[in-house]
Amino acid sequence: MGIEQKLGNLGVVTYRLEDVVNWGRTNSMWPMLFGLACCAIEMMGAQAANYDASRFGMELNRPSPRQSDLMIVAGRVSRKMAPVVRRLYDQMPYPKWVIAMGDCASCGGVFNNYAIVQGVDEVIPVDVYVAGCPPRPEALINGIMTLHEKIRGESLDKWN
C-alpha cells in the first residue's frame, strides 16, 4: 500500500519548510548538563523514569558544548564561574537555546551578595526561565515544552 492509496484523491501534501525544520529541532534537542547546585538533582530527576524527558527526544545529555544545542543552567552562578558559562555557550553550535532553571539561575535567589551573579542573563541570553527553589522536574518539563512552542514559531533566517 503506497502513499497514493492512503491519501486518496488529495493529490499533493504540502508543508512549510520552516515548520518541518522547527519540528525537527524540537524533537532532537541534546541538552548540555550544567548543574551548579541543588537544582541539578531535580534536573537529573526529570531524566529519570518517572518523568522521562527522553520522550521529547532528549535522551542524550552531552557533556560537550560542541555536541549540544540546549544549555540548562541549573543553580547559582558565581562570579568566578560566569566566564566559564560564557565560554561554553560560545562553543555551542547554532541554533542554541538556554533554560535558566531555578531562582538562583534566574535572579540570584536568596544569594544577594557580590559573589553570585544576579541572574545568568547577565552572562548569556536566556530563552526560558523556570521558577522555583528548587523547581520540581514537572516545572523543568513545562519549561522544555514552553521552549518547544517558542522554537516552533521561529523563522529560519533568525540564525543567519
C-alpha positions in Angstrom: 0.0 0.0 0.0 1.6 3.2 -1.2 1.1 6.8 -0.2 -1.3 7.3 -3.1 -3.8 4.9 -1.6 -3.5 6.3 1.9 -4.0 9.9 0.7 -7.0 9.1 -1.5 -7.6 11.9 -4.0 -5.9 14.6 -2.0 -3.1 14.8 -4.5 -0.1 16.6 -3.1 0.7 17.2 0.6 2.4 20.5 1.2 4.0 21.9 4.3 6.1 24.9 5.1 9.9 24.3 5.3 10.1 26.3 8.5 7.6 24.1 10.2 9.4 20.9 9.2 12.8 22.2 10.3 11.4 23.6 13.6 9.7 20.3 14.2 13.0 18.5 13.8 14.7 20.9 16.1 12.2 20.5 18.9 12.2 16.7 18.7 16.0 16.2 18.6 17.4 18.6 21.3 20.6 17.5 23.0 20.9 19.3 26.3 24.3 20.1 27.9 24.3 19.2 31.5 25.4 22.2 33.5 24.3 21.6 37.1 25.9 24.0 39.5 23.9 23.5 42.7 20.8 21.8 44.2 18.7 22.3 41.1 20.9 19.8 39.3 19.3 17.0 41.4 15.9 18.0 40.1 17.2 18.2 36.5 18.5 14.6 36.9 15.1 13.6 38.2 13.5 15.0 35.1 15.6 12.5 33.1 14.6 9.5 35.3 11.8 7.0 34.6 9.1 8.9 36.5 9.2 12.0 34.3 11.2 10.7 31.2 12.4 13.7 29.3 13.6 11.3 26.6 10.0 11.4 25.2 11.0 14.8 23.9 14.0 13.4 22.0 16.4 14.4 24.8 17.9 11.0 25.5 21.5 12.3 25.1 22.8 14.7 27.7 26.0 15.8 26.3 29.0 16.8 28.4 30.5 18.6 25.4 29.2 22.0 24.3 30.1 21.2 20.7 27.5 18.4 20.6 24.6 20.2 22.3 22.1 22.8 21.4 20.4 23.4 24.7 22.1 24.6 27.9 20.1 24.1 31.1 21.8 26.3 33.7 20.6 24.7 37.0 21.7 26.5 40.1 23.6 29.6 41.2 26.4 31.1 39.0 29.3 32.6 40.9 31.4 35.4 39.5 34.3 33.0 39.0 32.1 30.6 37.1 30.5 33.3 34.8 33.3 33.3 32.2 33.2 29.5 32.0 29.5 29.6 31.4 30.0 32.2 28.6 32.8 30.2 27.0 30.7 27.1 27.0 27.8 29.0 25.5 30.1 30.4 22.8 31.3 26.9 21.9 27.8 25.6 21.2 26.8 25.5 17.6 23.8 27.4 16.2 20.9 27.1 16.8 21.2 27.1 20.5 18.9 27.8 23.4 19.2 28.4 27.2 16.9 27.5 30.1 17.6 29.1 33.4 16.5 26.6 36.0 15.7 27.8 39.5 15.6 31.1 41.3 19.4 31.3 41.6 19.9 31.0 37.9 17.0 33.3 37.1 17.6 36.2 39.6 20.2 35.2 42.1 17.8 33.6 44.5 18.5 34.1 48.2 22.1 34.9 47.5 22.1 38.7 47.2 25.8 39.3 47.5 28.8 40.2 45.5 29.9 36.6 44.8 26.8 35.4 43.0 25.6 36.6 39.6 22.1 38.0 39.9 20.7 36.0 37.1 22.5 34.1 34.4 21.0 36.5 31.8 23.8 38.9 32.8 26.2 36.5 31.1 24.3 34.7 28.3 20.9 35.3 26.7 18.1 33.1 28.3 15.1 31.8 26.4 13.0 30.3 29.2 13.1 30.8 32.9 11.9 28.0 35.2 11.0 29.3 38.7 11.3 27.5 42.0 13.8 26.8 44.7 14.5 24.1 43.6 12.0 23.7 40.8 10.3 20.3 40.5 11.0 18.1 37.5 7.5 18.9 36.3 8.5 22.6 36.2 11.5 21.8 34.0 9.5 19.7 31.7 7.0 22.6 31.4 9.9 24.9 30.6 11.1 22.5 27.9 7.6 22.4 26.4 7.5 26.2 26.6 10.8 26.3 24.7 9.4 23.9 22.1 6.5 26.3 21.5 9.0 29.2 21.1 11.1 27.2 18.6 8.0 26.3 16.6 7.4 30.0 16.0 10.9 30.9 14.9 11.8 31.8 11.4 14.8 30.2 9.5 16.5 33.5 8.9 16.9 34.2 12.6 20.2 32.2 12.7 21.7 33.7 9.6 
